[in-house]
Amino acid sequence: MKEVIAKRYIKALKLSSSIEELENFYKILDSISIALLEPKFADIIYSPEVSKEVKVNLILDSISNIDEKLKNFIKIIGEYKRFDILPEVTKELRYQLALTKNKFEGKVFTSKKLTNVQIKELTNSFNQKLNTEIILTQEIGDFNGVKVEINDLGVEIGFSKDRLENQIIEHILKAI
């Protein structure tokens, strides 16, 4: 439900703002969303004992050089007590900006560090296949293989050594 509401807010922002303004709004809304992860700040913002005006002023006072459109946007969010949708609004705004620019971010999960050349080759391959600009960053973890995720496009491609081993074992057992 929050996603649907967030889309409506972003649609209104897109209609009344330039790309540069939207990029600036994204940076500010992202910082507010991150601040809402802080328990003390979230307690104040979500508290029924604190008035809407105090909440709005707290957020507006924490932002320097705020545009009048964004100021009004935050006031509207406060008026309708919808501070809880700010993370979804931020996510939707990031997605809409990526669509507009045709530029998406993705992650490569591996157990070993890939070289810059390997990441560049993966990036170029995805750029050609998806006909868009992809920026891949690497996350090293305990994934036994390689997995590429581009969430905004709904793309997830992976190769797991463990899965391959299991499939080979199953094939051999079926052959016997």
Backbone bond lengths (Angstrom), bond angles and torsions (degrees), N, CA, C in turn:
res aa  C-N    CA-C-N  psi(-1)  N-CA   C-N-CA  omega(-1)  CA-C   N-CA-C  phi
1 M - - - 1.448 - - 1.533 111.07 -
2 K 1.346 115.31 -40.06 1.460 119.16 -178.96 1.529 110.74 -62.84
3 E 1.336 116.62 -34.99 1.458 120.49 -179.06 1.532 110.80 -64.11
4 V 1.325 116.54 -40.26 1.463 121.32 -179.73 1.531 110.01 -64.33
5 I 1.314 116.42 -44.43 1.466 120.98 178.68 1.523 110.07 -63.96
6 A 1.336 116.49 -42.34 1.469 121.04 179.92 1.525 110.46 -60.92
7 K 1.325 117.68 -40.55 1.462 120.88 179.78 1.523 111.34 -61.85
8 R 1.309 116.54 -37.61 1.467 119.75 179.30 1.527 111.03 -66.46
9 Y 1.321 116.65 -42.45 1.462 120.14 178.26 1.524 110.58 -63.64
10 I 1.317 117.63 -42.93 1.462 121.47 -178.89 1.520 110.73 -67.89
11 K 1.312 116.64 -36.71 1.465 119.72 177.44 1.529 109.73 -59.91
12 A 1.315 116.81 -43.95 1.468 120.69 178.68 1.527 110.93 -64.68
13 L 1.334 116.87 -41.97 1.470 119.86 178.43 1.530 111.09 -63.45
14 K 1.334 116.78 -41.98 1.467 120.42 -179.38 1.522 112.14 -62.62
15 L 1.317 116.20 -38.56 1.462 119.83 -178.24 1.527 112.40 -67.87
16 S 1.307 116.80 -26.21 1.466 119.22 -174.70 1.524 114.11 -109.76
17 S 1.346 117.83 6.42 1.459 119.81 -174.03 1.523 112.09 -135.52
18 S 1.329 114.81 155.03 1.460 120.98 175.16 1.530 109.24 -84.37
19 I 1.324 115.60 169.73 1.468 120.82 178.73 1.528 110.16 -60.78
20 E 1.319 117.13 -42.45 1.466 120.67 -179.61 1.525 110.89 -62.01
21 E 1.330 116.18 -42.12 1.464 120.03 177.81 1.526 110.42 -63.67
22 L 1.327 116.49 -42.64 1.462 120.27 -179.72 1.528 111.47 -63.42
23 E 1.323 116.68 -38.47 1.465 119.82 177.00 1.522 110.75 -63.53
24 N 1.320 116.49 -41.30 1.467 120.56 177.09 1.524 110.52 -65.71
25 F 1.330 117.23 -41.88 1.464 121.29 177.83 1.524 110.21 -60.50
26 Y 1.336 115.83 -41.01 1.459 119.59 -179.67 1.526 111.01 -60.47
27 K 1.323 116.80 -45.98 1.469 120.20 -179.76 1.529 110.76 -59.07
28 I 1.303 116.41 -43.88 1.467 120.60 -178.19 1.532 110.69 -69.60
29 L 1.330 116.94 -46.91 1.466 119.94 -179.57 1.523 111.66 -64.91
30 D 1.332 116.39 -33.70 1.460 119.94 176.84 1.527 110.44 -65.09
31 S 1.317 116.91 -41.03 1.466 119.26 178.97 1.529 111.19 -66.86
32 I 1.326 117.21 -35.11 1.469 120.52 176.30 1.531 109.85 -67.13
33 S 1.332 116.81 -42.78 1.468 121.03 178.83 1.512 111.34 -61.40
34 I 1.330 116.69 -39.50 1.465 120.69 177.56 1.523 109.82 -67.04
35 A 1.329 116.43 -39.73 1.472 119.88 178.57 1.530 111.21 -63.66
36 L 1.320 116.71 -32.35 1.469 120.13 179.58 1.529 112.12 -68.61
37 L 1.318 116.93 -14.27 1.462 120.30 175.07 1.526 111.42 -77.71
38 E 1.320 116.28 -17.73 1.463 121.68 177.58 1.539 108.22 -75.37
39 P 1.333 118.01 120.33 1.471 120.52 -173.88 1.529 114.88 -55.92
40 K 1.303 118.29 -41.68 1.473 119.54 -177.66 1.525 111.41 -66.60
41 F 1.330 116.41 -42.06 1.463 120.47 178.72 1.526 110.09 -66.32
42 A 1.331 116.44 -44.29 1.462 120.85 179.68 1.531 111.21 -62.16
43 D 1.340 117.13 -38.40 1.469 120.19 178.62 1.522 111.29 -59.78
44 I 1.320 116.31 -39.79 1.472 120.01 179.68 1.525 110.24 -69.46
45 I 1.317 116.59 -47.90 1.470 121.11 -175.91 1.531 112.09 -65.74
46 Y 1.324 117.25 -37.29 1.458 120.13 -177.26 1.528 113.37 -93.37
47 S 1.315 117.65 -0.64 1.461 121.38 -177.99 1.531 111.27 -71.51
48 P 1.323 117.19 131.25 1.472 119.52 176.34 1.533 112.13 -74.34
49 E 1.319 116.79 -13.61 1.461 120.89 -178.79 1.527 112.72 -82.93
50 V 1.322 117.07 -17.40 1.466 121.21 179.93 1.526 108.10 -96.16
51 S 1.322 116.35 133.37 1.466 120.55 -176.61 1.525 111.68 -70.23
52 K 1.334 115.21 158.34 1.466 121.36 179.30 1.527 110.76 -59.44
53 E 1.313 116.05 -40.71 1.465 120.64 -177.36 1.522 111.60 -64.00
54 V 1.320 116.62 -40.03 1.466 120.71 179.33 1.529 109.75 -66.21
55 K 1.312 116.87 -41.26 1.461 121.08 179.30 1.529 110.76 -62.65
56 V 1.333 116.10 -47.19 1.461 120.73 -179.71 1.527 109.87 -62.55
57 N 1.320 116.83 -45.16 1.463 120.15 -179.78 1.523 111.64 -64.27
58 L 1.318 117.09 -37.05 1.461 120.52 177.61 1.527 110.90 -60.80
59 I 1.315 115.75 -44.94 1.469 119.64 179.31 1.526 110.86 -67.97
60 L 1.329 116.75 -46.73 1.467 119.86 -177.88 1.528 111.97 -64.77
61 D 1.321 117.50 -36.08 1.467 120.97 179.75 1.528 111.89 -69.66
62 S 1.324 116.50 -23.56 1.463 119.48 -178.89 1.529 112.56 -83.23
63 I 1.335 116.97 -6.29 1.464 121.66 -177.61 1.527 109.27 -112.52
64 S 1.325 115.43 127.70 1.464 119.05 175.90 1.527 109.38 -96.10
65 N 1.314 115.83 151.03 1.476 122.41 178.15 1.525 112.50 54.07
66 I 1.317 116.35 53.47 1.461 119.87 -179.29 1.521 110.48 -89.23
67 D 1.305 115.50 134.54 1.451 123.48 178.32 1.534 109.48 -69.55
68 E 1.319 116.62 149.68 1.466 121.26 -178.80 1.532 111.83 -63.04
69 K 1.333 116.75 -36.30 1.479 120.15 178.48 1.515 110.76 -63.30
70 L 1.329 115.87 -45.14 1.458 119.31 -178.97 1.527 110.53 -69.36
71 K 1.306 116.32 -35.78 1.463 120.44 176.72 1.528 109.51 -59.57
72 N 1.327 116.71 -46.04 1.466 120.76 178.46 1.529 111.28 -66.31
73 F 1.320 116.12 -36.48 1.458 120.82 177.66 1.534 110.43 -60.46
74 I 1.319 116.60 -46.93 1.472 120.93 179.89 1.525 110.38 -65.63
75 K 1.321 117.14 -36.96 1.471 120.20 176.82 1.532 111.19 -63.05
76 I 1.326 116.45 -40.11 1.468 120.32 178.10 1.522 110.62 -66.29
77 I 1.340 116.56 -42.77 1.473 120.51 177.00 1.534 108.98 -58.20
78 G 1.321 116.20 -43.88 1.468 120.52 179.35 1.515 112.44 -66.86
79 E 1.320 116.72 -40.10 1.463 121.38 -178.88 1.524 111.42 -59.39
80 Y 1.333 115.86 -38.67 1.461 120.27 -178.92 1.526 113.19 -97.05
81 K 1.344 116.32 10.71 1.472 122.75 177.13 1.527 111.78 53.84
82 R 1.329 114.98 50.61 1.462 119.69 -177.11 1.527 112.56 -118.69
83 F 1.309 116.70 35.15 1.461 119.55 177.53 1.526 111.40 -63.49
84 D 1.323 116.61 -23.47 1.465 120.36 -179.03 1.526 112.97 -69.25
85 I 1.330 118.36 -16.14 1.466 119.55 179.44 1.529 112.53 -93.28
86 L 1.322 118.33 -1.43 1.466 119.98 -178.03 1.536 113.57 -56.92
87 P 1.338 119.92 -40.16 1.471 117.69 175.74 1.537 113.05 -61.03
88 E 1.325 117.45 -38.69 1.459 120.54 177.84 1.526 111.47 -69.54
89 V 1.332 116.59 -36.84 1.462 121.05 176.66 1.523 109.46 -62.45
90 T 1.324 116.54 -44.10 1.467 121.45 179.17 1.521 110.84 -62.44
91 K 1.325 116.13 -44.82 1.469 120.92 179.74 1.526 110.68 -62.19
92 E 1.314 117.33 -44.67 1.467 121.67 -179.77 1.529 111.03 -66.45
93 L 1.325 117.60 -38.33 1.459 120.73 178.21 1.529 110.64 -65.04
94 R 1.335 116.91 -41.25 1.469 120.98 176.89 1.525 110.01 -60.40
95 Y 1.325 116.76 -43.65 1.458 121.67 179.60 1.531 111.12 -63.74
96 Q 1.311 117.61 -45.45 1.470 121.46 -179.69 1.523 111.28 -64.34
97 L 1.334 117.31 -38.35 1.460 120.29 176.03 1.525 110.68 -64.82
98 A 1.327 116.75 -40.83 1.465 120.75 178.39 1.529 110.57 -63.30
99 L 1.324 117.41 -41.43 1.464 120.98 177.84 1.528 111.29 -63.38
100 T 1.310 115.72 -42.86 1.457 120.52 -178.70 1.525 111.42 -63.27
101 K 1.320 115.44 -42.70 1.464 120.88 -177.99 1.531 112.49 -86.03
102 N 1.333 116.99 -12.45 1.458 123.05 -174.29 1.529 110.28 57.36
103 K 1.319 115.04 43.94 1.464 122.38 -176.65 1.530 108.07 -136.96
104 F 1.340 115.87 117.74 1.453 120.72 -174.56 1.523 110.90 -122.94
105 E 1.321 115.06 156.38 1.460 121.56 178.70 1.521 109.38 -109.91
106 G 1.332 114.86 144.28 1.451 120.58 177.86 1.519 110.72 -141.75
107 K 1.318 115.44 172.24 1.458 121.11 -179.13 1.516 109.85 -128.64
108 V 1.330 114.39 144.26 1.460 122.02 175.07 1.519 106.63 -112.18
109 F 1.331 116.49 120.66 1.461 121.65 179.50 1.519 109.03 -102.78
110 T 1.321 116.75 124.60 1.457 122.23 177.93 1.523 109.74 -144.82
111 S 1.333 115.17 169.22 1.465 119.02 175.92 1.524 110.78 -94.02
112 K 1.336 117.11 -18.96 1.470 121.85 178.53 1.523 109.23 -122.86
113 K 1.311 115.18 153.96 1.457 120.44 179.06 1.518 110.64 -70.55
114 L 1.331 116.27 129.22 1.455 121.66 175.44 1.523 109.21 -87.66
115 T 1.310 115.88 152.67 1.462 119.64 177.70 1.529 109.03 -76.45
116 N 1.323 115.21 162.95 1.467 119.79 177.92 1.522 111.26 -61.77
117 V 1.319 116.82 -34.27 1.466 121.37 178.80 1.528 110.06 -64.77
118 Q 1.329 117.06 -42.86 1.469 120.55 179.80 1.529 111.06 -64.57
119 I 1.318 116.23 -42.45 1.473 119.52 178.69 1.525 109.93 -65.75
120 K 1.322 116.97 -39.03 1.467 120.69 178.67 1.525 110.81 -64.50
121 E 1.341 117.58 -39.63 1.463 121.11 177.83 1.521 110.79 -64.59
122 L 1.328 116.96 -43.29 1.470 120.41 176.22 1.524 110.66 -60.59
123 T 1.318 115.99 -45.26 1.465 121.30 -179.91 1.520 110.56 -60.14
124 N 1.326 116.97 -48.20 1.469 120.48 -179.99 1.521 111.46 -61.41
125 S 1.325 116.92 -39.27 1.457 121.02 179.24 1.528 110.70 -62.61
126 F 1.324 116.59 -46.59 1.471 119.94 179.08 1.524 111.09 -67.26
127 N 1.326 117.93 -36.78 1.464 120.73 177.73 1.518 110.79 -58.86
128 Q 1.329 116.94 -43.25 1.458 121.20 -179.08 1.532 111.60 -71.07
129 K 1.332 116.53 -44.39 1.473 120.23 -177.10 1.522 112.18 -66.89
130 L 1.336 116.85 -40.38 1.461 120.97 -174.58 1.524 113.05 -96.76
131 N 1.335 116.57 -4.17 1.462 122.18 179.54 1.532 111.85 53.43
132 T 1.307 114.97 46.78 1.451 121.99 179.78 1.519 108.81 -152.95
133 E 1.307 117.25 172.19 1.459 120.28 177.16 1.522 109.02 -96.07
134 I 1.320 115.14 123.94 1.456 121.90 -178.87 1.523 108.56 -115.91
135 I 1.316 116.03 137.41 1.461 121.74 173.80 1.521 106.86 -116.97
136 L 1.334 116.09 114.69 1.462 120.77 -178.02 1.519 110.53 -102.72
137 T 1.326 115.06 136.47 1.463 121.37 172.20 1.520 107.20 -119.95
138 Q 1.314 115.21 152.90 1.455 119.73 -175.62 1.522 111.28 -102.87
139 E 1.327 114.94 139.63 1.457 122.06 172.78 1.521 107.62 -124.63
140 I 1.324 114.48 120.29 1.459 120.06 -179.20 1.522 108.56 -93.44
141 G 1.317 115.55 130.29 1.459 120.53 -179.04 1.509 110.24 -152.15
142 D 1.321 115.56 -151.03 1.462 119.79 -178.01 1.530 112.46 -101.01
143 F 1.324 118.11 18.81 1.464 122.49 178.02 1.524 108.38 -72.31
144 N 1.322 117.19 120.57 1.463 122.42 -175.92 1.527 109.40 -89.10
145 G 1.320 115.75 74.79 1.451 122.59 -178.34 1.516 108.90 154.83
146 V 1.330 115.47 -150.12 1.462 121.25 178.48 1.520 108.09 -133.43
147 K 1.332 116.09 134.10 1.462 120.84 176.93 1.519 108.38 -137.15
148 V 1.329 116.78 134.10 1.458 122.98 177.51 1.521 107.98 -117.05
149 E 1.340 116.07 127.80 1.465 121.83 178.17 1.518 109.44 -123.06
150 I 1.326 115.82 129.48 1.459 122.23 170.89 1.526 104.81 -126.04
151 N 1.323 115.68 88.61 1.462 121.87 -169.99 1.523 113.79 -60.00
152 D 1.334 117.49 -41.50 1.462 119.76 -176.70 1.528 112.90 -64.60
153 L 1.313 116.54 -24.59 1.466 120.39 178.12 1.522 112.25 -99.92
154 G 1.323 117.24 -4.53 1.459 121.18 -179.43 1.518 112.53 71.39
155 V 1.335 116.58 31.68 1.463 121.19 -178.19 1.518 109.44 -106.75
156 E 1.325 115.34 129.60 1.462 121.72 173.80 1.523 107.59 -144.56
157 I 1.313 114.78 117.00 1.456 120.75 -179.37 1.518 107.55 -126.79
158 G 1.325 116.64 132.29 1.449 118.52 -177.98 1.517 112.79 -146.63
159 F 1.299 114.61 154.86 1.452 122.79 174.37 1.517 106.69 -133.55
160 S 1.317 116.96 117.64 1.454 121.85 -177.83 1.525 109.88 -112.98
161 K 1.305 116.15 128.44 1.467 121.06 178.23 1.531 110.22 -63.95
162 D 1.337 116.40 -40.32 1.468 120.50 -179.69 1.532 111.05 -61.22
163 R 1.330 116.43 -42.98 1.459 120.04 -179.64 1.527 110.83 -65.63
164 L 1.324 116.60 -41.09 1.457 120.49 177.85 1.524 110.96 -61.36
165 E 1.330 117.34 -44.03 1.464 121.24 178.17 1.521 111.01 -60.51
166 N 1.333 116.78 -44.14 1.466 120.90 179.08 1.531 111.44 -62.49
167 Q 1.329 116.84 -40.02 1.460 120.10 179.29 1.530 111.30 -66.88
168 I 1.328 117.29 -38.41 1.464 120.55 177.79 1.526 109.74 -64.50
169 I 1.317 117.54 -44.19 1.467 121.86 178.90 1.523 110.26 -61.36
170 E 1.337 118.04 -45.22 1.454 121.51 178.36 1.534 111.18 -61.03
171 H 1.302 116.71 -41.67 1.473 121.38 179.79 1.534 110.34 -63.60
172 I 1.323 116.52 -43.37 1.469 120.27 179.62 1.527 110.35 -65.23
173 L 1.338 116.83 -42.37 1.466 119.95 -179.88 1.534 111.07 -65.06
174 K 1.325 117.84 -36.89 1.456 120.64 178.02 1.523 111.38 -68.51
175 A 1.327 116.77 -32.11 1.459 121.28 179.74 1.513 112.30 -71.69
176 I 1.329 117.14 -26.88 1.463 121.24 -179.08 1.466 109.91 -80.38
